[in-house]
Amino acid sequence: AVKVRIPTPLRPMTGGQAEVEAAGETVLELLRELDRRYPGLAGRIFVEAVANDEDIRFLQGIDTPLRDGDEVSIIPAIAGGAR
């Protein structure tokens, strides 16, 4: 399983859990599994994640492969800003 760190704004969707475990051979499969277990979670995630301290944008994006024991931190989608 892959350890997934859940950011504070998304924890209500995971029952308050700061970390969950999920399976997936790629980041995309992992996100699909998380969304299956926690409906609507994937839609609240900006497709940016860090796998083992590496930004997936500089790896293979959502097709970045994962192995058992890997750690993924997800970043919540946030909109807005100052004008």
The 8 nearest C-alpha neighbors of each residue, nearest first, counted from 0:
[[1, 67, 22, 21, 20, 68, 2, 66],
 [0, 2, 69, 68, 20, 21, 67, 70],
 [1, 3, 20, 70, 19, 71, 69, 0],
 [4, 2, 71, 19, 18, 72, 20, 70],
 [5, 3, 18, 72, 17, 71, 6, 73],
 [4, 6, 17, 18, 10, 3, 73, 9],
 [7, 5, 9, 8, 10, 4, 74, 17],
 [6, 8, 10, 9, 5, 17, 11, 15],
 [9, 7, 6, 10, 11, 75, 5, 12],
 [10, 8, 7, 11, 12, 6, 5, 75],
 [9, 11, 15, 13, 12, 7, 16, 8],
 [12, 10, 15, 14, 13, 9, 8, 16],
 [11, 13, 10, 9, 14, 37, 40, 15],
 [14, 12, 10, 15, 11, 16, 37, 9],
 [13, 15, 11, 16, 12, 10, 17, 37],
 [16, 14, 10, 11, 13, 17, 12, 9],
 [15, 17, 18, 13, 14, 10, 19, 5],
 [16, 18, 5, 4, 10, 15, 6, 19],
 [19, 17, 4, 3, 16, 5, 2, 20],
 [18, 20, 3, 2, 21, 16, 4, 17],
 [21, 19, 2, 1, 3, 0, 18, 22],
 [20, 22, 1, 0, 29, 19, 32, 2],
 [23, 21, 0, 29, 1, 32, 24, 20],
 [22, 24, 29, 28, 25, 26, 65, 21],
 [23, 25, 65, 64, 28, 66, 22, 26],
 [26, 24, 64, 65, 28, 27, 63, 23],
 [25, 27, 61, 29, 28, 63, 62, 30],
 [28, 26, 61, 30, 25, 29, 62, 31],
 [29, 27, 23, 31, 25, 30, 26, 32],
 [28, 30, 23, 26, 32, 27, 31, 22],
 [31, 29, 33, 27, 32, 28, 34, 41],
 [30, 32, 28, 34, 29, 33, 35, 27],
 [33, 31, 35, 29, 30, 34, 28, 36],
 [32, 34, 30, 36, 35, 31, 37, 29],
 [35, 33, 38, 37, 31, 41, 40, 32],
 [34, 36, 32, 33, 38, 37, 31, 39],
 [37, 35, 33, 34, 38, 32, 13, 31],
 [36, 38, 34, 35, 40, 33, 12, 13],
 [39, 37, 34, 40, 35, 36, 41, 33],
 [38, 40, 42, 41, 34, 37, 43, 12],
 [41, 39, 34, 43, 42, 38, 37, 44],
 [42, 40, 34, 44, 43, 39, 30, 33],
 [43, 41, 40, 39, 44, 45, 34, 76],
 [42, 44, 40, 41, 76, 75, 45, 39],
 [45, 43, 75, 76, 41, 42, 46, 74],
 [44, 46, 76, 47, 75, 74, 43, 77],
 [47, 45, 44, 48, 61, 74, 76, 73],
 [48, 46, 45, 74, 73, 55, 56, 49],
 [49, 47, 73, 72, 55, 74, 54, 50],
 [48, 50, 54, 72, 53, 71, 52, 55],
 [51, 49, 71, 53, 52, 70, 48, 55],
 [50, 52, 70, 53, 69, 71, 49, 72],
 [51, 53, 50, 49, 54, 71, 70, 72],
 [54, 52, 49, 50, 51, 55, 57, 58],
 [55, 53, 49, 56, 57, 48, 50, 52],
 [54, 56, 58, 60, 57, 49, 48, 53],
 [57, 55, 60, 54, 58, 59, 47, 48],
 [56, 58, 55, 54, 59, 60, 53, 63],
 [57, 59, 55, 56, 60, 63, 54, 53],
 [60, 58, 63, 62, 55, 61, 56, 57],
 [59, 61, 55, 56, 62, 63, 58, 57],
 [60, 62, 26, 27, 63, 59, 25, 55],
 [61, 63, 60, 59, 25, 26, 64, 27],
 [64, 62, 59, 25, 61, 60, 26, 58],
 [65, 63, 25, 24, 62, 26, 66, 59],
 [64, 66, 24, 25, 69, 63, 26, 23],
 [67, 65, 69, 68, 24, 64, 1, 0],
 [68, 66, 0, 1, 69, 65, 22, 2],
 [67, 69, 1, 0, 66, 70, 2, 65],
 [70, 68, 1, 67, 66, 51, 2, 65],
 [69, 71, 2, 51, 1, 50, 3, 68],
 [72, 70, 50, 3, 49, 4, 2, 51],
 [73, 71, 4, 49, 48, 3, 50, 5],
 [72, 74, 48, 5, 71, 4, 75, 49],
 [73, 75, 45, 44, 48, 47, 76, 6],
 [76, 74, 44, 45, 43, 77, 73, 6],
 [77, 75, 45, 44, 43, 74, 78, 46],
 [76, 78, 75, 79, 45, 43, 44, 74],
 [79, 77, 76, 80, 75, 45, 81, 43],
 [80, 78, 77, 81, 82, 76, 75, 45],
 [79, 81, 82, 78, 77, 76, 75, 45],
 [82, 80, 79, 78, 77, 76, 75, 45],
 [81, 80, 79, 78, 77, 76, 75, 45]]
